[in-house]
Amino acid sequence: MSTCVPGRKSNETDVPNPLESNDFQRDERVGDEPGLPAGSRWRRLIPWLVMAAVLLGAGWAWRADRSYRDAILQVELDMVNGRQATAVGRLTKLLEQYPGSDEAAVLLARCEQERGRIDAAARALERVPAGSVFAHKAILGRMRLAHDQGRLAAAEQIIEDAARDPRNDPSHTRFLLVPIYSQLGRLDEAERLIEERWERLNERGEGATEPAIDVLRMHIELALKPNPVENMRAYLQEAANRAPDDDRVWLGRANLAIRAGDHAEAERRLAACLKRRPDDPAVWKTRLDLGLAAGRVDVVQEALEHLPAGDASPADVHRLSAWLASRRGDAPAERRELERLLEDTPGDLPALDRLAALARETGEASRADDLLRRKAEVERQLARYKKLFDRNQPIRDAEEMADLAEHLGRRFESRGFLTIALADDPARADLRRSLARLAPPPRAPAARSLADLIRAGSSPAAPERHATP
């Protein structure tokens, strides 16, 4: 429809000029309620216009997300069907379009690894920043790449570096090292990592969840079902074939040699490890184990000077103090430390055996018999504990396993099972009291050496516990 404009013929096509037309003013007044100023209708329409813009943006975002998800699905189909090269091509284009897609980076790494392009896989995983929902997968992937090449030192360093980043959960990250430490014979470190992981879950109120129960069972299995020597030897041989200069492989072989009784081989391996890492606690812990196994006081004392007191439990201090007292022929001091050890860890079978032997040496036959009866009771409790563990009904057996663990001196595991039992029956005040009694003992200051702690004749105080039957 056209309008007549002065100076134009009526049959000319009019093109309204918004700068000259009164249409906008006229539209503002259409439908205005009496008493409202001109333009109020437009102001009332602003929220609707904003909503329309939001909905339009949401529609675009939905279409973009749908396109992205379809591309990811096609990549996964290519990977399942063995079309890794095709998947790499799709992922490369996808990352050009979405350079911040950590999911695509992780998938690209998997494809490159399966194609044998290890460096390309590592570069893809390095794109994933800490704090991403895919960060843990990327860290695990980088660790596995190094591990599968036999580069155990590099695998460990990847985890340690990631754990120091405040955007990552350190307990969750370091927990990835447990299988490697187990294969290397670094059982004390593996136990600490397991305990740290469970404590973190428990802090979040998840101490009785399935993941926490799995962590607790791993702790038990590490002690009750150690890695067989032949498995450890095969693992280390394969790693050595791939990375013969890796000093963490050397350390594992030193631990293996100690288990096999080959102290000369262990000495040779440890000398190489110390040359590479002269202040490394893991190396000095293995050297301590060598000194104890070989009966060498000089090696033990040297190692104690290099080990942090903060890593030692009260039982560790009493056990080492008793060993040193035995070597210098101080039977009363040895007995005193062994008795303190049994107060903390009543299930220590070697300590019971040694105290019984000391009692026989001093003509205390009755005391020796009592100690041997205690040993038999501990063995019965340990057999029952193992049976319940193998039955694998941790909720049903939680209270009994908590009691057995406490009497065996396995305080961490007792706390874990008490947490499970209490979650199953929150009204049990007695379980709550037991749990409070088994709070973790304080650790010695990290600045002190283990030698300082032993010379001072002290150890971190252990919590109160039930009397041993």
C-alpha positions in Angstrom: 0.0 0.0 0.0 1.4 3.4 -1.0 0.7 6.9 0.3 0.7 10.2 -1.7 3.7 12.4 -0.9 3.6 16.0 -2.1 5.6 16.6 -5.2 5.2 12.9 -6.4 2.6 11.4 -8.7 0.1 9.2 -7.0 1.1 6.2 -9.0 4.8 6.4 -7.9 5.9 3.7 -5.4 6.5 5.3 -2.1 9.5 4.3 0.1 8.9 5.6 3.6 11.8 7.4 5.2 12.0 6.5 8.8 13.7 9.8 9.6 10.8 11.8 8.1 7.8 9.5 8.8 5.5 9.9 11.8 4.7 6.1 11.7 6.8 5.3 14.8 5.1 8.1 16.8 1.8 6.9 15.6 2.5 3.3 16.5 3.6 4.3 20.0 0.2 5.8 20.6 -1.8 2.8 19.3 -3.2 0.9 22.2 -1.8 3.2 24.9 -3.9 3.2 27.9 -5.3 6.6 29.0 -3.0 8.5 31.2 0.2 6.6 30.1 2.9 8.7 28.4 3.9 8.0 24.8 6.4 5.1 24.4 5.1 3.2 27.4 4.1 0.3 25.1 7.6 -0.1 23.8 9.0 -0.2 27.4 6.4 -2.9 28.2 7.6 -4.9 25.3 11.3 -4.8 26.3 11.1 -7.9 28.6 9.4 -9.8 25.8 12.1 -8.8 23.4 14.9 -9.8 25.8 13.1 -13.2 26.3 12.9 -13.7 22.6 16.6 -12.9 22.2 17.5 -15.4 25.0 15.3 -18.1 23.4 16.9 -17.4 20.0 20.4 -17.7 21.6 19.4 -20.9 23.4 18.2 -22.3 20.1 21.5 -21.5 18.4 23.4 -23.0 21.4 21.2 -26.1 21.2 21.9 -26.6 17.5 25.6 -26.1 18.1 25.7 -28.6 20.9 23.6 -31.1 18.9 26.1 -30.7 16.0 29.0 -31.2 18.5 27.5 -34.3 20.1 26.8 -35.8 16.7 30.4 -35.3 15.7 31.6 -36.9 18.9 29.2 -39.8 18.4 30.6 -40.3 14.9 34.1 -40.3 16.2 33.3 -42.9 18.8 31.7 -45.1 16.1 34.8 -44.8 14.0 37.0 -45.8 17.0 34.8 -48.8 17.8 35.0 -50.0 14.2 38.8 -49.6 14.0 38.8 -46.5 11.8 41.3 -44.6 14.0 42.8 -42.5 11.1 39.3 -41.3 10.1 38.5 -40.5 13.8 41.8 -38.5 14.0 40.7 -36.5 11.0 37.3 -35.7 12.4 38.8 -34.8 15.8 41.4 -32.5 14.3 38.6 -30.6 12.5 36.5 -30.6 15.6 39.3 -29.1 17.7 39.8 -26.4 15.1 36.1 -25.5 15.5 36.1 -26.1 19.3 39.7 -25.6 20.5 38.6 -25.8 24.1 37.0 -29.3 23.8 38.9 -31.3 26.4 36.7 -34.3 25.5 37.9 -34.2 21.9 41.5 -33.9 23.1 41.2 -37.0 25.3 39.6 -39.0 22.4 42.3 -37.8 20.0 45.0 -39.1 22.5 43.3 -42.5 22.5 43.3 -42.7 18.8 46.9 -41.6 18.5 47.9 -44.1 21.1 46.2 -47.0 19.3 48.0 -45.9 16.1 51.3 -46.1 18.0 51.9 -42.3 17.9 52.8 -41.9 21.5 54.2 -38.4 21.3 51.1 -37.2 19.5 48.9 -38.8 22.1 50.9 -37.1 24.9 50.6 -33.7 23.1 46.8 -34.1 22.9 46.5 -34.9 26.6 48.7 -31.9 27.5 45.9 -29.7 26.0 43.6 -30.6 28.9 44.0 -28.0 31.7 43.8 -28.8 35.4 40.4 -28.2 36.8 38.7 -29.6 33.7 36.1 -32.4 34.2 38.5 -34.4 31.9 41.6 -33.5 33.8 41.7 -36.8 35.8 41.4 -38.8 32.6 44.1 -36.8 30.9 46.5 -37.2 33.9 45.8 -40.9 34.0 46.3 -41.1 30.2 49.7 -39.3 30.4 50.8 -41.6 33.3 49.8 -44.7 31.3 51.7 -43.6 28.2 54.9 -43.2 30.3 54.2 -46.4 32.2 53.6 -48.5 29.1 57.0 -47.4 27.8 58.7 -48.6 31.1 59.3 -45.0 32.1 58.2 -45.4 35.7 60.1 -42.3 36.9 58.3 -40.1 34.4 55.0 -41.7 35.3 55.6 -40.9 38.9 56.6 -37.3 38.1 53.5 -36.7 36.0 51.4 -37.6 39.0 53.4 -35.6 41.5 53.3 -32.5 39.4 49.6 -32.8 38.9 49.0 -33.4 42.6 50.7 -30.1 43.4 48.3 -28.1 41.2 45.6 -26.7 43.6 43.0 -27.2 40.9 43.4 -31.0 41.2 42.4 -33.2 44.1 45.8 -34.4 45.4 44.5 -37.6 47.1 42.6 -38.7 44.0 45.6 -37.9 41.8 48.3 -39.6 43.9 46.0 -42.6 44.4 46.9 -43.4 40.7 50.4 -44.4 41.9 49.2 -47.2 44.2 49.4 -50.0 41.5 52.9 -48.9 40.4 54.2 -48.6 44.0 52.8 -52.1 44.7 54.7 -53.5 41.8 57.9 -51.7 42.9 57.7 -53.1 46.4 57.1 -49.6 47.9 54.3 -50.9 50.1 54.5 -48.3 52.9 54.0 -45.5 50.4 51.2 -47.3 48.7 49.5 -47.8 52.1 49.8 -44.1 52.9 48.3 -43.1 49.5 45.3 -45.5 50.1 44.8 -44.0 53.6 44.9 -40.4 52.3 42.3 -41.3 49.6 40.0 -42.9 52.1 40.4 -40.0 54.6 39.5 -37.5 51.8 36.4 -39.4 50.9 35.5 -39.7 54.6 35.9 -35.9 55.0 33.3 -35.5 52.3 30.9 -37.8 54.1 31.6 -40.6 51.7 33.5 -43.0 54.0 30.9 -45.7 53.7 30.2 -45.4 50.0 31.2 -48.1 47.5 34.3 -46.3 46.3 35.5 -45.9 49.9 34.8 -49.6 50.6 36.9 -50.5 47.6 39.7 -48.3 48.9 39.5 -50.0 52.3 39.6 -53.4 50.8 42.7 -52.5 48.7 44.4 -51.5 52.0 43.7 -55.0 53.4 44.8 -56.8 50.3 48.1 -54.9 50.1 49.1 -56.4 53.5 47.4 -59.8 53.5 47.9 -60.7 49.8 51.3 -59.3 48.7 52.3 -59.3 45.1 54.0 -62.6 44.4 57.7 -62.4 43.7 57.4 -63.9 40.2 54.8 -61.4 39.2 57.0 -58.6 40.5 60.0 -60.0 38.6 58.2 -60.3 35.3 56.8 -56.7 35.6 60.2 -55.2 36.3 61.9 -57.2 33.6 59.4 -55.9 31.0 59.9 -52.3 32.3 63.7 -52.7 32.2 63.6 -54.0 28.6 61.7 -50.8 27.5 63.6 -48.3 29.7 66.8 -49.8 31.0 68.0 -46.4 32.4 64.9 -45.7 34.5 66.0 -45.4 38.2 62.5 -46.3 39.5 62.9 -49.6 37.8 66.3 -50.0 39.5 64.6 -49.3 42.8 62.0 -51.9 42.2 64.7 -54.4 41.4 66.5 -53.5 44.7 63.3 -54.3 46.6 62.9 -57.5 44.7 66.5 -58.5 45.5 65.8 -57.9 49.2 62.8 -60.1 49.1 64.8 -62.8 47.4 67.7 -62.5 49.9 70.2 -61.3 47.3 71.6 -58.5 49.4 74.6 -57.8 47.1 72.3 -57.2 44.1 70.2 -54.9 46.3 73.3 -53.0 47.3 74.4 -52.5 43.7 71.0 -51.3 42.6 70.6 -48.9 45.5 74.1 -47.4 44.9 72.9 -46.5 41.4 69.6 -45.1 42.7 71.4 -42.9 45.3 73.8 -41.5 42.6 70.7 -40.4 40.7 68.7 -39.2 43.7 70.9 -38.8 46.8 68.2 -37.4 49.1 65.2 -39.4 47.9 63.2 -40.8 50.9 61.9 -43.8 48.8 65.5 -44.9 48.1 66.6 -44.4 51.7 63.5 -46.4 52.9 64.6 -49.3 50.7 68.2 -49.0 52.0 66.7 -49.2 55.5 65.0 -52.4 54.6 68.3 -53.7 53.2 70.1 -52.9 56.5 67.4 -54.7 58.5 67.3 -57.7 56.3 71.2 -58.0 56.2 71.6 -57.2 59.9 73.8 -54.2 59.2 73.5 -51.6 61.9 75.7 -49.1 60.0 73.3 -49.2 57.0 70.2 -48.9 59.2 71.6 -45.9 61.1 72.7 -44.1 58.0 69.2 -44.6 56.5 67.5 -43.3 59.6 69.3 -40.0 59.3 67.8 -39.5 55.8 64.2 -40.5 56.5 61.6 -38.0 57.7 60.1 -38.7 61.1 56.7 -37.6 59.8 56.4 -40.8 57.7 56.8 -43.1 60.8 54.0 -44.5 62.9 54.4 -45.2 66.6 54.7 -48.9 65.7 57.6 -48.2 63.3 59.5 -46.3 66.0 59.1 -49.0 68.6 60.0 -51.8 66.1 63.2 -50.0 65.0 64.1 -49.1 68.6 63.7 -52.8 69.6 65.9 -53.9 66.6 68.7 -51.5 67.5 68.5 -52.5 71.2 68.8 -56.1 70.2 71.9 -55.4 68.1 73.7 -53.7 70.9 72.8 -56.5 73.3 70.4 -54.4 75.5 67.8 -57.0 76.3 65.8 -54.9 78.8 65.5 -52.0 76.3 64.5 -54.4 73.6 61.8 -56.0 75.8 60.5 -52.5 76.7 60.2 -51.4 73.1 58.6 -54.7 72.1 56.0 -54.4 74.9 55.3 -50.8 73.7 54.9 -52.1 70.2 52.4 -54.7 71.3 50.4 -52.0 73.1 50.1 -50.2 69.8 49.9 -53.2 67.5 48.8 -56.3 69.5 48.7 -58.4 66.3 52.5 -58.1 65.6 53.4 -61.8 65.4 57.2 -61.4 65.2 57.1 -59.2 68.3 55.2 -61.9 70.3 57.7 -64.5 69.1 60.7 -62.4 70.1 59.3 -61.6 73.6 58.6 -65.3 74.2 62.2 -66.1 73.2 63.5 -63.4 75.6 61.3 -64.8 78.4 62.7 -68.3 77.8 66.2 -66.9 77.9 65.6 -65.4 81.4 63.9 -68.6 82.7 60.3 -67.1 82.6 58.6 -70.2 81.2 55.1 -69.1 82.4 55.4 -65.7 80.7 56.7 -67.4 77.5 53.7 -69.7 77.5 51.3 -66.8 78.0 52.9 -65.0 75.0 52.6 -68.0 72.8 48.9 -68.4 73.8 48.4 -64.7 72.8 50.1 -65.5 69.5 47.8 -68.4 68.9 44.8 -66.1 69.6 46.1 -63.5 67.2 46.5 -66.1 64.5 42.9 -67.2 65.1 41.7 -63.6 64.8 43.8 -63.0 61.7 42.4 -66.2 60.0 38.8 -65.0 60.8 39.6 -61.5 59.4 40.9 -63.0 56.2 37.8 -65.2 55.9 35.5 -62.3 56.3 37.6 -60.3 53.8 37.3 -63.1 51.2 33.6 -63.4 51.9 33.3 -59.7 50.7 30.2 -58.6 52.5 31.6 -55.5 54.1 28.3 -54.0 55.3 27.0 -57.2 56.9 30.4 -57.9 58.5 31.5 -54.3 59.2 31.1 -54.4 63.0 32.9 -57.8 63.5 35.7 -56.7 61.1 36.1 -53.4 62.9 36.5 -55.3 66.2 39.0 -57.8 64.8 41.0 -55.1 63.1 41.3 -53.1 66.3 42.5 -56.2 68.2 45.0 -56.9 65.5 46.3 -53.3 65.7 45.0 -52.4 62.2 43.5 -49.1 63.4 42.9 -47.5 60.0 40.9 -50.5 58.8 39.0 -50.6 62.1 38.0 -47.0 61.6 36.9 -47.8 58.1 34.6 -50.6 59.1 33.3 -48.6 62.1 32.3 -45.9 59.6 30.5 -48.4 57.5 28.7 -49.9 60.5 27.7 -46.5 61.8 26.3 -45.5 58.4 24.2 -48.6 58.4 22.9 -47.9 62.0 23.4 -44.2 62.8 21.7 -44.5 66.2 24.6 -46.6 67.6 26.3 -44.3 70.2 28.7 -47.1 71.1 30.0 -47.2 67.5 30.4 -43.5 67.5 32.5 -43.6 70.7 34.7 -46.3 69.3 35.2 -44.3 66.2 36.3 -41.3 68.2 38.7 -43.4 70.2 40.4 -44.6 67.1 41.2 -41.1 65.7 44.5 -41.1 63.7 47.6 -40.6 66.0 49.6 -37.4 65.4 52.6 -37.6 63.2 56.0 -36.4 64.2 57.2 -33.0 62.8 58.4 -33.6 59.2 61.6 -31.5 59.9 62.9 -34.1 62.3 64.7 -37.2 61.0 63.6 -40.7 62.1 67.0 -41.0 63.8 66.3 -37.9 65.9 63.0 -39.4 67.0 64.6 -42.7 68.0 67.5 -41.0 69.8 64.9 -39.0 71.8 63.3 -42.2 72.9 59.9 -40.9 71.9 57.2 -41.6 69.3 53.9 -40.0 68.4 51.3 -40.9 71.0 48.9 -43.7 70.0 45.2 -43.3 70.7 43.5 -45.3 73.5 42.3 -48.7 72.5 40.5 -51.7 74.0 42.6 -54.2 76.1 43.8 -57.2 74.1 42.0 -60.4 75.3 
